[in-house]
Every structure is written in structure tokens, then in C-alpha cells.
Amino acid sequence: MFKQHLAGVTGYDAYLIFSLLIFLLFFIAVAVRLWFFDKKEINYLKNIPLEKSDIEQ
């Protein structure tokens, strides 16, 4: 059924399908990356300052 739908896809529909796939792949990759964070990386990200320091100005 899905194969028949793909056979009738026009250029506009193909753009929507491919952009959706890229969007989903990006968020799956982010979720996998977050899943495999180790404690060292979490502590590094936790210690990043959110405000500008006086040294940088």
C-alpha cells in the first residue's frame, strides 16, 4: 500500500516526505546521543556558564 502511494508522489509531495524523514532522523540522532552521554560530559555541560564573565568583555 505504501509502495503504491510512493509511486504517485509528485515533486511537492517528495519534498514533504524527504524533509519529514530528515527531521525525524535528526531528532532520533539527538536522542541517541543524549542516551549515550557519560558522567564526564554531563558534568562539563553542567559547569558551562550561562552569563558572560568579566574576563570576556
PDB file of N, CA, C and O in Angstrom:
ATOM      1  N   MET A   1       0.827  -1.193   0.000  1.00  0.00           N
ATOM      2  CA  MET A   1       0.000   0.000   0.000  1.00  0.00           C
ATOM      3  C   MET A   1       0.871   1.257   0.000  1.00  0.00           C
ATOM      4  O   MET A   1       0.619   2.193  -0.759  1.00  0.00           O
ATOM      5  N   PHE A   2       1.879   1.271   0.842  1.00  0.00           N
ATOM      6  CA  PHE A   2       2.758   2.440   0.904  1.00  0.00           C
ATOM      7  C   PHE A   2       3.562   2.578  -0.384  1.00  0.00           C
ATOM      8  O   PHE A   2       3.838   3.691  -0.832  1.00  0.00           O
ATOM      9  N   LYS A   3       3.939   1.445  -0.981  1.00  0.00           N
ATOM     10  CA  LYS A   3       4.685   1.464  -2.233  1.00  0.00           C
ATOM     11  C   LYS A   3       3.857   2.095  -3.348  1.00  0.00           C
ATOM     12  O   LYS A   3       4.394   2.837  -4.170  1.00  0.00           O
ATOM     13  N   GLN A   4       2.560   1.810  -3.386  1.00  0.00           N
ATOM     14  CA  GLN A   4       1.684   2.411  -4.388  1.00  0.00           C
ATOM     15  C   GLN A   4       1.572   3.912  -4.170  1.00  0.00           C
ATOM     16  O   GLN A   4       1.502   4.676  -5.132  1.00  0.00           O
ATOM     17  N   HIS A   5       1.554   4.334  -2.927  1.00  0.00           N
ATOM     18  CA  HIS A   5       1.485   5.771  -2.636  1.00  0.00           C
ATOM     19  C   HIS A   5       2.760   6.467  -3.104  1.00  0.00           C
ATOM     20  O   HIS A   5       2.697   7.561  -3.664  1.00  0.00           O
ATOM     21  N   LEU A   6       3.923   5.836  -2.877  1.00  0.00           N
ATOM     22  CA  LEU A   6       5.186   6.441  -3.295  1.00  0.00           C
ATOM     23  C   LEU A   6       5.293   6.536  -4.812  1.00  0.00           C
ATOM     24  O   LEU A   6       5.961   7.435  -5.324  1.00  0.00           O
ATOM     25  N   ALA A   7       4.654   5.636  -5.533  1.00  0.00           N
ATOM     26  CA  ALA A   7       4.695   5.682  -6.996  1.00  0.00           C
ATOM     27  C   ALA A   7       3.974   6.916  -7.524  1.00  0.00           C
ATOM     28  O   ALA A   7       4.336   7.425  -8.585  1.00  0.00           O
ATOM     29  N   GLY A   8       2.973   7.405  -6.818  1.00  0.00           N
ATOM     30  CA  GLY A   8       2.214   8.564  -7.265  1.00  0.00           C
ATOM     31  C   GLY A   8       2.674   9.873  -6.657  1.00  0.00           C
ATOM     32  O   GLY A   8       1.984  10.884  -6.785  1.00  0.00           O
ATOM     33  N   VAL A   9       3.815   9.880  -6.006  1.00  0.00           N
ATOM     34  CA  VAL A   9       4.311  11.092  -5.345  1.00  0.00           C
ATOM     35  C   VAL A   9       4.816  12.072  -6.389  1.00  0.00           C
ATOM     36  O   VAL A   9       5.596  11.716  -7.272  1.00  0.00           O
ATOM     37  N   THR A  10       4.365  13.301  -6.274  1.00  0.00           N
ATOM     38  CA  THR A  10       4.850  14.360  -7.163  1.00  0.00           C
ATOM     39  C   THR A  10       6.044  15.046  -6.518  1.00  0.00           C
ATOM     40  O   THR A  10       6.456  14.678  -5.418  1.00  0.00           O
ATOM     41  N   GLY A  11       6.592  16.030  -7.190  1.00  0.00           N
ATOM     42  CA  GLY A  11       7.764  16.740  -6.674  1.00  0.00           C
ATOM     43  C   GLY A  11       7.495  17.415  -5.342  1.00  0.00           C
ATOM     44  O   GLY A  11       8.334  17.363  -4.443  1.00  0.00           O
ATOM     45  N   TYR A  12       6.340  18.046  -5.202  1.00  0.00           N
ATOM     46  CA  TYR A  12       5.989  18.743  -3.966  1.00  0.00           C
ATOM     47  C   TYR A  12       5.838  17.747  -2.819  1.00  0.00           C
ATOM     48  O   TYR A  12       6.322  17.992  -1.714  1.00  0.00           O
ATOM     49  N   ASP A  13       5.173  16.629  -3.077  1.00  0.00           N
ATOM     50  CA  ASP A  13       4.997  15.614  -2.045  1.00  0.00           C
ATOM     51  C   ASP A  13       6.321  14.975  -1.660  1.00  0.00           C
ATOM     52  O   ASP A  13       6.539  14.656  -0.492  1.00  0.00           O
ATOM     53  N   ALA A  14       7.201  14.786  -2.625  1.00  0.00           N
ATOM     54  CA  ALA A  14       8.511  14.199  -2.338  1.00  0.00           C
ATOM     55  C   ALA A  14       9.289  15.106  -1.402  1.00  0.00           C
ATOM     56  O   ALA A  14       9.961  14.625  -0.489  1.00  0.00           O
ATOM     57  N   TYR A  15       9.206  16.423  -1.618  1.00  0.00           N
ATOM     58  CA  TYR A  15       9.883  17.367  -0.731  1.00  0.00           C
ATOM     59  C   TYR A  15       9.368  17.222   0.690  1.00  0.00           C
ATOM     60  O   TYR A  15      10.160  17.217   1.633  1.00  0.00           O
ATOM     61  N   LEU A  16       8.069  17.103   0.861  1.00  0.00           N
ATOM     62  CA  LEU A  16       7.500  16.957   2.196  1.00  0.00           C
ATOM     63  C   LEU A  16       7.940  15.660   2.867  1.00  0.00           C
ATOM     64  O   LEU A  16       8.263  15.647   4.055  1.00  0.00           O
ATOM     65  N   ILE A  17       7.949  14.577   2.104  1.00  0.00           N
ATOM     66  CA  ILE A  17       8.351  13.284   2.659  1.00  0.00           C
ATOM     67  C   ILE A  17       9.824  13.307   3.062  1.00  0.00           C
ATOM     68  O   ILE A  17      10.170  12.869   4.159  1.00  0.00           O
ATOM     69  N   PHE A  18      10.689  13.809   2.193  1.00  0.00           N
ATOM     70  CA  PHE A  18      12.115  13.840   2.497  1.00  0.00           C
ATOM     71  C   PHE A  18      12.434  14.793   3.645  1.00  0.00           C
ATOM     72  O   PHE A  18      13.298  14.493   4.468  1.00  0.00           O
ATOM     73  N   SER A  19      11.759  15.919   3.713  1.00  0.00           N
ATOM     74  CA  SER A  19      12.014  16.841   4.827  1.00  0.00           C
ATOM     75  C   SER A  19      11.531  16.235   6.140  1.00  0.00           C
ATOM     76  O   SER A  19      12.163  16.437   7.177  1.00  0.00           O
ATOM     77  N   LEU A  20      10.443  15.510   6.116  1.00  0.00           N
ATOM     78  CA  LEU A  20       9.980  14.826   7.322  1.00  0.00           C
ATOM     79  C   LEU A  20      10.971  13.751   7.755  1.00  0.00           C
ATOM     80  O   LEU A  20      11.245  13.610   8.947  1.00  0.00           O
ATOM     81  N   LEU A  21      11.505  12.997   6.811  1.00  0.00           N
ATOM     82  CA  LEU A  21      12.495  11.976   7.137  1.00  0.00           C
ATOM     83  C   LEU A  21      13.767  12.583   7.725  1.00  0.00           C
ATOM     84  O   LEU A  21      14.315  12.055   8.693  1.00  0.00           O
ATOM     85  N   ILE A  22      14.237  13.684   7.151  1.00  0.00           N
ATOM     86  CA  ILE A  22      15.420  14.362   7.686  1.00  0.00           C
ATOM     87  C   ILE A  22      15.144  14.874   9.092  1.00  0.00           C
ATOM     88  O   ILE A  22      15.987  14.740   9.978  1.00  0.00           O
ATOM     89  N   PHE A  23      13.980  15.452   9.300  1.00  0.00           N
ATOM     90  CA  PHE A  23      13.574  15.947  10.613  1.00  0.00           C
ATOM     91  C   PHE A  23      13.565  14.813  11.638  1.00  0.00           C
ATOM     92  O   PHE A  23      14.094  14.967  12.739  1.00  0.00           O
ATOM     93  N   LEU A  24      12.972  13.686  11.283  1.00  0.00           N
ATOM     94  CA  LEU A  24      12.902  12.545  12.200  1.00  0.00           C
ATOM     95  C   LEU A  24      14.281  11.959  12.467  1.00  0.00           C
ATOM     96  O   LEU A  24      14.595  11.621  13.608  1.00  0.00           O
ATOM     97  N   LEU A  25      15.104  11.833  11.441  1.00  0.00           N
ATOM     98  CA  LEU A  25      16.446  11.301  11.622  1.00  0.00           C
ATOM     99  C   LEU A  25      17.290  12.197  12.525  1.00  0.00           C
ATOM    100  O   LEU A  25      18.073  11.702  13.336  1.00  0.00           O
ATOM    101  N   PHE A  26      17.134  13.509  12.389  1.00  0.00           N
ATOM    102  CA  PHE A  26      17.865  14.440  13.248  1.00  0.00           C
ATOM    103  C   PHE A  26      17.485  14.242  14.709  1.00  0.00           C
ATOM    104  O   PHE A  26      18.365  14.148  15.565  1.00  0.00           O
ATOM    105  N   PHE A  27      16.200  14.177  15.007  1.00  0.00           N
ATOM    106  CA  PHE A  27      15.792  14.038  16.400  1.00  0.00           C
ATOM    107  C   PHE A  27      16.074  12.650  16.956  1.00  0.00           C
ATOM    108  O   PHE A  27      16.298  12.509  18.158  1.00  0.00           O
ATOM    109  N   ILE A  28      16.070  11.639  16.125  1.00  0.00           N
ATOM    110  CA  ILE A  28      16.486  10.309  16.581  1.00  0.00           C
ATOM    111  C   ILE A  28      17.976  10.323  16.908  1.00  0.00           C
ATOM    112  O   ILE A  28      18.394   9.743  17.910  1.00  0.00           O
ATOM    113  N   ALA A  29      18.782  10.981  16.072  1.00  0.00           N
ATOM    114  CA  ALA A  29      20.217  11.082  16.327  1.00  0.00           C
ATOM    115  C   ALA A  29      20.489  11.846  17.624  1.00  0.00           C
ATOM    116  O   ALA A  29      21.365  11.455  18.395  1.00  0.00           O
ATOM    117  N   VAL A  30      19.755  12.922  17.873  1.00  0.00           N
ATOM    118  CA  VAL A  30      19.919  13.681  19.113  1.00  0.00           C
ATOM    119  C   VAL A  30      19.537  12.823  20.320  1.00  0.00           C
ATOM    120  O   VAL A  30      20.232  12.843  21.336  1.00  0.00           O
ATOM    121  N   ALA A  31      18.450  12.078  20.218  1.00  0.00           N
ATOM    122  CA  ALA A  31      18.015  11.214  21.322  1.00  0.00           C
ATOM    123  C   ALA A  31      19.046  10.126  21.601  1.00  0.00           C
ATOM    124  O   ALA A  31      19.322   9.820  22.761  1.00  0.00           O
ATOM    125  N   VAL A  32      19.618   9.541  20.553  1.00  0.00           N
ATOM    126  CA  VAL A  32      20.647   8.512  20.744  1.00  0.00           C
ATOM    127  C   VAL A  32      21.883   9.120  21.383  1.00  0.00           C
ATOM    128  O   VAL A  32      22.486   8.517  22.270  1.00  0.00           O
ATOM    129  N   ARG A  33      22.263  10.311  20.938  1.00  0.00           N
ATOM    130  CA  ARG A  33      23.437  10.997  21.517  1.00  0.00           C
ATOM    131  C   ARG A  33      23.216  11.290  22.996  1.00  0.00           C
ATOM    132  O   ARG A  33      24.120  11.081  23.804  1.00  0.00           O
ATOM    133  N   LEU A  34      22.045  11.763  23.359  1.00  0.00           N
ATOM    134  CA  LEU A  34      21.750  12.042  24.760  1.00  0.00           C
ATOM    135  C   LEU A  34      21.734  10.766  25.594  1.00  0.00           C
ATOM    136  O   LEU A  34      22.144  10.773  26.754  1.00  0.00           O
ATOM    137  N   TRP A  35      21.269   9.692  25.012  1.00  0.00           N
ATOM    138  CA  TRP A  35      21.191   8.417  25.730  1.00  0.00           C
ATOM    139  C   TRP A  35      22.580   7.918  26.122  1.00  0.00           C
ATOM    140  O   TRP A  35      22.752   7.319  27.184  1.00  0.00           O
ATOM    141  N   PHE A  36      23.577   8.167  25.256  1.00  0.00           N
ATOM    142  CA  PHE A  36      24.915   7.647  25.496  1.00  0.00           C
ATOM    143  C   PHE A  36      25.866   8.661  26.135  1.00  0.00           C
ATOM    144  O   PHE A  36      27.077   8.438  26.141  1.00  0.00           O
ATOM    145  N   PHE A  37      25.345   9.772  26.674  1.00  0.00           N
ATOM    146  CA  PHE A  37      26.186  10.709  27.412  1.00  0.00           C
ATOM    147  C   PHE A  37      26.773  10.000  28.623  1.00  0.00           C
ATOM    148  O   PHE A  37      26.091   9.224  29.292  1.00  0.00           O
ATOM    149  N   ASP A  38      28.043  10.272  28.900  1.00  0.00           N
ATOM    150  CA  ASP A  38      28.613   9.738  30.125  1.00  0.00           C
ATOM    151  C   ASP A  38      28.677  10.844  31.179  1.00  0.00           C
ATOM    152  O   ASP A  38      28.403  12.010  30.891  1.00  0.00           O
ATOM    153  N   LYS A  39      29.037  10.465  32.387  1.00  0.00           N
ATOM    154  CA  LYS A  39      29.010  11.402  33.518  1.00  0.00           C
ATOM    155  C   LYS A  39      29.961  12.581  33.288  1.00  0.00           C
ATOM    156  O   LYS A  39      29.656  13.705  33.688  1.00  0.00           O
ATOM    157  N   LYS A  40      31.099  12.337  32.653  1.00  0.00           N
ATOM    158  CA  LYS A  40      32.071  13.405  32.398  1.00  0.00           C
ATOM    159  C   LYS A  40      31.465  14.490  31.505  1.00  0.00           C
ATOM    160  O   LYS A  40      31.621  15.679  31.786  1.00  0.00           O
ATOM    161  N   GLU A  41      30.778  14.092  30.433  1.00  0.00           N
ATOM    162  CA  GLU A  41      30.161  15.066  29.526  1.00  0.00           C
ATOM    163  C   GLU A  41      29.028  15.832  30.211  1.00  0.00           C
ATOM    164  O   GLU A  41      28.865  17.032  29.991  1.00  0.00           O
ATOM    165  N   ILE A  42      28.254  15.143  31.034  1.00  0.00           N
ATOM    166  CA  ILE A  42      27.159  15.808  31.746  1.00  0.00           C
ATOM    167  C   ILE A  42      27.704  16.849  32.702  1.00  0.00           C
ATOM    168  O   ILE A  42      27.167  17.954  32.778  1.00  0.00           O
ATOM    169  N   ASN A  43      28.766  16.520  33.439  1.00  0.00           N
ATOM    170  CA  ASN A  43      29.368  17.480  34.360  1.00  0.00           C
ATOM    171  C   ASN A  43      29.978  18.657  33.622  1.00  0.00           C
ATOM    172  O   ASN A  43      29.895  19.790  34.096  1.00  0.00           O
ATOM    173  N   TYR A  44      30.597  18.410  32.457  1.00  0.00           N
ATOM    174  CA  TYR A  44      31.150  19.502  31.657  1.00  0.00           C
ATOM    175  C   TYR A  44      30.049  20.465  31.224  1.00  0.00           C
ATOM    176  O   TYR A  44      30.201  21.680  31.344  1.00  0.00           O
ATOM    177  N   LEU A  45      28.940  19.919  30.720  1.00  0.00           N
ATOM    178  CA  LEU A  45      27.831  20.765  30.275  1.00  0.00           C
ATOM    179  C   LEU A  45      27.168  21.475  31.451  1.00  0.00           C
ATOM    180  O   LEU A  45      26.679  22.595  31.306  1.00  0.00           O
ATOM    181  N   LYS A  46      27.150  20.836  32.595  1.00  0.00           N
ATOM    182  CA  LYS A  46      26.548  21.434  33.781  1.00  0.00           C
ATOM    183  C   LYS A  46      27.345  22.648  34.256  1.00  0.00           C
ATOM    184  O   LYS A  46      26.774  23.572  34.835  1.00  0.00           O
ATOM    185  N   ASN A  47      28.654  22.653  34.018  1.00  0.00           N
ATOM    186  CA  ASN A  47      29.521  23.726  34.502  1.00  0.00           C
ATOM    187  C   ASN A  47      29.725  24.855  33.500  1.00  0.00           C
ATOM    188  O   ASN A  47      30.478  25.787  33.782  1.00  0.00           O
ATOM    189  N   ILE A  48      29.083  24.800  32.349  1.00  0.00           N
ATOM    190  CA  ILE A  48      29.199  25.892  31.373  1.00  0.00           C
ATOM    191  C   ILE A  48      28.429  27.099  31.904  1.00  0.00           C
ATOM    192  O   ILE A  48      27.247  26.983  32.225  1.00  0.00           O
ATOM    193  N   PRO A  49      29.086  28.256  31.998  1.00  0.00           N
ATOM    194  CA  PRO A  49      28.379  29.441  32.499  1.00  0.00           C
ATOM    195  C   PRO A  49      27.354  29.943  31.480  1.00  0.00           C
ATOM    196  O   PRO A  49      27.589  29.915  30.272  1.00  0.00           O
ATOM    197  N   LEU A  50      26.229  30.395  31.990  1.00  0.00           N
ATOM    198  CA  LEU A  50      25.180  30.907  31.109  1.00  0.00           C
ATOM    199  C   LEU A  50      25.274  32.411  30.910  1.00  0.00           C
ATOM    200  O   LEU A  50      24.630  32.956  30.013  1.00  0.00           O
ATOM    201  N   GLU A  51      26.061  33.085  31.726  1.00  0.00           N
ATOM    202  CA  GLU A  51      26.213  34.534  31.612  1.00  0.00           C
ATOM    203  C   GLU A  51      27.640  34.843  31.186  1.00  0.00           C
ATOM    204  O   GLU A  51      28.553  34.046  31.401  1.00  0.00           O
ATOM    205  N   LYS A  52      27.817  36.005  30.584  1.00  0.00           N
ATOM    206  CA  LYS A  52      29.157  36.440  30.212  1.00  0.00           C
ATOM    207  C   LYS A  52      29.951  36.792  31.480  1.00  0.00           C
ATOM    208  O   LYS A  52      29.425  37.400  32.412  1.00  0.00           O
ATOM    209  N   SER A  53      31.200  36.402  31.487  1.00  0.00           N
ATOM    210  CA  SER A  53      32.054  36.767  32.627  1.00  0.00           C
ATOM    211  C   SER A  53      32.731  38.097  32.328  1.00  0.00           C
ATOM    212  O   SER A  53      32.715  38.571  31.193  1.00  0.00           O
ATOM    213  N   ASP A  54      33.327  38.696  33.359  1.00  0.00           N
ATOM    214  CA  ASP A  54      34.023  39.976  33.187  1.00  0.00           C
ATOM    215  C   ASP A  54      35.261  39.828  32.318  1.00  0.00           C
ATOM    216  O   ASP A  54      35.669  40.791  31.668  1.00  0.00           O
ATOM    217  N   ILE A  55      35.858  38.672  32.289  1.00  0.00           N
ATOM    218  CA  ILE A  55      37.074  38.438  31.514  1.00  0.00           C
ATOM    219  C   ILE A  55      36.790  38.519  30.020  1.00  0.00           C
ATOM    220  O   ILE A  55      37.621  39.027  29.267  1.00  0.00           O
ATOM    221  N   GLU A  56      35.658  38.039  29.581  1.00  0.00           N
ATOM    222  CA  GLU A  56      35.329  38.010  28.152  1.00  0.00           C
ATOM    223  C   GLU A  56      34.962  39.375  27.598  1.00  0.00           C
ATOM    224  O   GLU A  56      35.008  39.568  26.383  1.00  0.00           O
ATOM    225  N   GLN A  57      34.604  40.312  28.433  1.00  0.00           N
ATOM    226  CA  GLN A  57      34.144  41.616  27.936  1.00  0.00           C
ATOM    227  C   GLN A  57      35.283  42.455  27.611  1.00  0.00           C
ATOM    228  O   GLN A  57      35.107  43.593  27.176  1.00  0.00           O
TER     229      GLN A  57
END
